[in-house]
Amino acid sequence: MDDLEKAILISFDESGTVNSALKAQAVAFCQQIKESTSICTLCIERLCYSKLVQVQFWCLQCLQELLHHRYSSMSLEEKSFIRKSVFSIACLEGPDDNHSIGVLDGPAFIKNKLAQVLVSLIYFEYPLTWSSVFLDFLPHLNKGATVIDMFCRILNALDDEIISFDYPRNAEEVAVAGRIKDTMRQQCVAQIVRTWYDIISMYRNSDPELCASVLDSMRRYISWIDIGLIVNDAFIPLLFELLLVDVLPEQVRGGAAACLLAVVSKRMDPHSKLSLLQSLQINRVFCLVADNTDSEFVSKVSSLITGYATEVLDCYRRSTSEDTKGVSTELLDEVLPSVFYIMQNCEVDTQFSIVQFLSGYVAKMKSLSPLKQKEVIHVGQILEVIRTQICYDPVYRANLDAFDKIGREEEDRMTEFRKDLFVLLRSIGRVAPDVTQLFIKNSLAGAVASSSDRNVEEVEAALSLFYALGESISDEGIRTGSGLLKELVPMLLSTRFPCHSNRIVALVYLETITRYMKFVQENAQYVPVILTAFLDERGIHHPNVNVSRRASYLFMRVVKLLKAKLVPFIETILQGLQDTAAQFITVDCTLKEIPGSEDGSHIFEAIGLLIGMEDVPPEKQSDYLSSLLTPLCQQVETLMTNAKVQNTEESLGNIVTIQQIIMAINALSKGFSERMVTASRPGIGLMFRQTLDVFLQILVVFPKQELLRSKVTSYIHRMVDTLGTSVFPFLPKALEQLLAESEPKEMVGFLVLINQLICKFNTSVQDIVEEVYPAIVSRIFSILPRDSITSGPESNTEEIRELQELQRTLYTFLHVIATHDLSSVFISLKSRAYLDSMMQLLLYTSCNHADILVRKACVQIFIRLIKDWCTGSYGEDKVPGFRNFIIDGFAINCCLYSVLDKSFDLRDANTVKLYLMLFGEIILAQKVMYEKFGDDFLVHFVSKGLQSAHFPQDLAEEYRNKLQGNDTKALKSFYQSHIENLRLQQNGSLVFR
């Protein structure tokens, strides 16, 4: 063993015993040898004489890299030497028969690498330099199985590396592949096919592995060679014989099936394809899939049958002749039972899409009206396929019920998997509604009666089918109970499944009865039945908390829909919900696995909707509400009193309980309208005001509890909508407490509350806004930086995100003030100290902020302030100095320099709409400034702005004319065009601002 061989062995070592420095030295030595001029000779010698597979592989890898990277610079002698040597090795011809080591006796990966080297030569040299490579190889096949196997590997490598479009190819590779295929078709394909036939016939019994290799090569080439070379009286009978003779090994039979699949998948015009498909008499293989469905052979036959069915359906779709469509239909009718069997019982090939095929078949049926008996049977079989496909595997039953990590993943996977199947179901529901509904009815009945080991999955699947079908039925159809719905819905409502305790069954049951609630709305006799389903252990009292919470939410939706129809049952419902409502208050309901949108408070919203209806007598309504609010408020007061003397742990428990009570009453209040609590039944409003008074004390007792403060803020939001102006007396105290301890995150919530007040009450809250505005601005200026907040990857922290959110909310707040006739708030006696800072901030933001919508809002604020504070050319302005600030600062910086900046990109497709919106506001601002300031603005803007930016004098005059005119669109177009031209002329040489 010489140094090179030692180095190769060390470099390939994976045992971990070789010193890393030694290994690096070995790799470097091998690389140095690769760069030598004698590398070709060295590699060929080693291939012929070395018995070490690592050395053989290294040499073959070197030759392949050499061809790929240095072929164009190699001498003719080197190319010829490699060609002859490698070809000789592949044909079992060593240079010295006494010492030759056969690479072909080595492991598969060595022979595959040798095949890749030969294919690299074919890539560069066939057909121009080495035109006879395939013809040269064929005579050597009589040397037996070893050379035949090598020939198959070369053909396979040629397909993998050059011809097959299963891998991405560049334009050069596609051209080379086309050249090779064209030459092979003309020169040698017929001889290769004849050789395939001879080898298969000769070795079918004696060497099945070789026979399977030949069939695999053949399968790859059928798609692009003359189909007549395969589809003839010799080859097709041979393939079917190999497939149907059960004494042959499965690898041979499977190889024959794969070749026949390549034949049926051959691209042709529909008429020729149909003739081919008819001639194959593929029905001979249908019986083969009834064997062991887990075997690879049955999987291959399944692929053949499904591929054949796909091609027949494609012929039907592409055919224009009725005769051709008729033949396609006959062939489809013949193959479909086997296809359905395969879909339900066999491993389906990944390239065959069950949904795509069945959707195509259902689309075919849409043209048939009415459906014939055979199509009706097929619809039933398709529905059975869907039902089978959507069934959960019982192995996940416990995980799905516990909803652990595995259960979540399986549910997510199945949800995604089912989407297309449910689209198919809805298509069938439109084509054959009666058949679909009858199938679901029978599925439900069958699932109930099925054995316990499959009961859960079958019931869940049947319910899921019924739920999904609802999307294809109109509201009117559900309301009137079209078709079998008038039987199905009552059957569903009255059924108690043995597996109802299972989470997935209970959830889909509740979702399904909610989906068909409009039927109950029209058929009031079922109201008691639906109430029982929701109030017993199938719904709100289900032992699984996930189901119970979801039932509460869905029941709230039911109450919204049925409304007055539930009035006679209010006492029964409240009694049925009493324990659940109490449990929500007393239990820590912060379970992580429950989505935030289903926190359990929906049960109180449902109660509020029930007792908040005008149909409920006033005395009863007052009693119901009082019985809920009074004990809860008393409980809050008691907990607040106890909090002053309790330890931290006890206090935390109280905080959780108070939080739950606030959420409960908040949800409860959603059932009461503003008109009711302020006008028709003011006593109800009084109870909510008393509750608000209690809750505001929480801010005093727990000033540092952010979560509690957030809940109280949410309740104030609710009361603003519910109590209307009668909430005003509570606002000063509430706003003072909320502002006192607010961090950036809380400040956002506070501003949102103020915005709600302004948007709802407009100038009625002017005194309140004037009172809190200075404190808000002072607080925000102490938190936010005066210029821009850091952006970029390093700014992706919770603190920075909170500041950014606060900044955006601030500009919304200022915009709401300005656009709701409250601009006088900015210049009130208490606020004047902050006016200059706020104006400078708005100016900076209107020119520089990264968010275009924020910049647009700032420009709109200035427009409104100009209108409100500036009386005209000769009048006295409300705010001394504001006119000069606008003309000198806003007009020049925002309306000119900011749009000249290269960042103001009106050509970027991603942002152009936003920039055009901002640009439109800037144009409007110029019109408003001219209306209010006249020539004071115009002269200054032209002389100090446009001309300093090198705006031509004649264009400045044209700008004056456009501004004085009434055509805003013309002004916008003119300004945009010349701003863009000016930017191009400056080319970044002029730095504005």
Secondary structure, 3 states (H helix, E strand, C coil): CCHHHHHHHHHCCCCCCCCHHHHHHHHHHHHHHHCCCCHHHHHHHHHHHCCCHHHHHHHHHHHHHHHHHHHHHCCHHHHHHHHHHHHHHHCCCCCCCCCCCCHHHCCHHHHHHHHHHHHHHHHHHCCCCCCCHHHHHHHHHHHCHHHHHHHHHHHHHHHHHHHCCCCCCCHHHHHHHHHHHHHHHHHCHHHHHHHHHHHHHHHCCCCHHHHHHHHHHHHHHCCCCCHHHCCCCCHHHHHHHHHHCCCCCHHHHHHHHHHHHHHHCCCCCHHHHHHHHHHHCHHHHHHHHHCCCCCHHHHHHHHHHHHHHHHHHHHHHHCCCHHHHHHHHHHHHHHHHHHHHHHHHCCCCCCCCHHHHHHHHHHHHCCCCCCCHHHHHHHHHHHHHHHHHHCCCHHHHHHHHHCCHHHHHHHHHHHHHHHHHHHHHHHHHHHCHHHHHHHHHHHHHHHHHCCHHHHHHHHHHHHHHHHHHHHHCCHHHHHHCCCCHHHHHHHHHHCCCCCCCCHHHHHHHHHHHHHCHHHHHHCHHHHHHHHHHHHCCCCCCCCCHHHHHHHHHHHHHHHHHHHHHHHHHHHHHHHHHHHHHHHHHHCCCCCCCCCHHHCCCHHHHHHHHHHCCCCCCHHHHHHHHHHHHHHHHHHHHHHHHHHCCCCHHHHHHHHHHHHHHHHHHHHHHCCCCHHHHHHHCHHHHHHHHHHHHHHHHHHHHCCCCHHHHHHHHHHHHHHHHHHHHHHHHHHHHHHHHHHHCCCHHHHHHHHHHHHHHHHHHHHHHHHHHHHHHHHHHHHHHHHCCCCCCCCCHHHCCHHHHHHHHHHHHHHHHHHHHHHCCCHHHHHCCCCHHHHHHHHHHHHHHHHHCCCHHHHHHHHHHHHHHHHHHCCCCCCCCCCCCHHHHHHHHHHHHHHHHHHHCCCCCCCCCCCHHHHHHHHHHHHHHHHHHHHHHCHHHHHHHHHHHHCCCCCCHHHHHHHHHHHHCCCHHHHHHHHHHHHHHHHHHHCCCCCCC
